[in-house]
Amino acid sequence: MKELKHTIDLENYIVNDLKSDEDIKLYLNASLKDYLEDGDFNSFYRALEIVIKTKDSIAGFAKKVGISRTHLYSIFKSEKEPKFSTIARIFQELGYELEIA
């Protein structure tokens, strides 16, 4: 298989594209809306992982939230389903609020 030069993976593209808090909010809201429509938590968790990477390393963020890095990765890989309180702590540390609109 021929290796393509100048390619960038989707995650890096998204991480680099999310430059402002407004961009991040729009991205998270779209991911949450998609989850509510299709029930695919994997996609929503992946969006959280990408947003965390725009702000910090996974290890650094996990330490701030009080969750082990391993546990956080197991959530992102859909190996464990987090409690609502865990999701709330993640959003709080990211600087966002959960609200009913």
C-alpha positions in Angstrom: 0.0 0.0 0.0 1.4 3.4 -1.0 1.9 5.7 2.0 0.4 9.1 1.6 2.5 12.2 2.4 1.0 15.3 4.0 -2.0 13.4 5.5 -3.3 14.2 9.0 -5.5 11.9 11.0 -9.0 13.1 11.8 -8.5 13.5 15.5 -5.5 15.8 15.0 -7.4 17.8 12.5 -10.3 18.3 14.9 -8.0 19.1 17.8 -6.3 21.7 15.8 -9.6 23.1 14.5 -11.1 23.6 17.9 -9.4 26.9 18.7 -12.0 28.8 20.8 -14.4 27.9 23.6 -17.2 28.7 21.2 -15.9 26.1 18.7 -15.6 23.6 21.5 -19.1 24.3 22.8 -20.6 23.8 19.3 -18.7 20.6 18.8 -19.8 19.2 22.2 -23.4 20.3 21.6 -23.4 18.6 18.2 -22.0 15.4 19.7 -24.5 15.4 22.5 -27.4 16.0 20.0 -26.1 13.1 17.8 -26.0 10.9 20.9 -29.6 11.8 21.8 -30.7 11.0 18.3 -28.8 7.8 17.7 -27.9 6.6 21.2 -24.2 6.1 20.2 -22.4 7.0 23.4 -19.1 6.0 21.8 -19.2 9.0 19.5 -20.0 11.3 22.4 -17.2 9.9 24.6 -14.8 10.3 21.6 -15.8 14.0 21.4 -15.1 14.4 25.1 -11.6 12.9 24.6 -10.8 15.2 21.7 -12.0 18.2 23.7 -9.8 17.2 26.6 -6.8 16.9 24.3 -7.4 20.5 23.1 -7.0 21.7 26.7 -4.6 19.3 28.4 -3.1 15.8 28.2 -5.3 12.9 29.2 -3.0 12.2 32.2 -3.0 15.8 33.4 -6.7 16.1 33.0 -7.4 12.8 34.8 -5.3 14.0 37.7 -7.3 17.3 37.9 -10.6 15.5 37.8 -9.5 12.9 40.3 -10.0 9.9 37.9 -7.2 7.5 37.0 -5.9 7.9 33.5 -6.7 4.2 32.9 -10.3 4.7 34.0 -10.6 7.7 31.7 -9.3 5.8 28.7 -11.6 2.9 29.5 -14.5 5.4 29.3 -13.3 6.7 26.0 -12.9 3.2 24.6 -16.5 2.4 25.9 -15.1 -0.4 28.1 -16.8 1.3 31.1 -19.8 3.4 31.3 -19.3 6.4 33.5 -21.6 7.6 36.2 -23.4 10.8 35.6 -21.3 12.4 38.3 -18.2 11.6 36.4 -19.5 13.2 33.2 -20.5 16.3 35.3 -17.0 16.5 36.8 -15.5 16.3 33.3 -17.7 19.1 32.1 -17.0 21.2 35.2 -13.2 20.8 34.8 -13.5 21.7 31.1 -15.3 24.9 32.3 -18.8 24.1 30.9 -22.1 23.6 32.6 -24.8 21.1 31.8 -28.2 22.6 31.4 -31.6 21.9 30.0 -32.5 24.1 27.1 
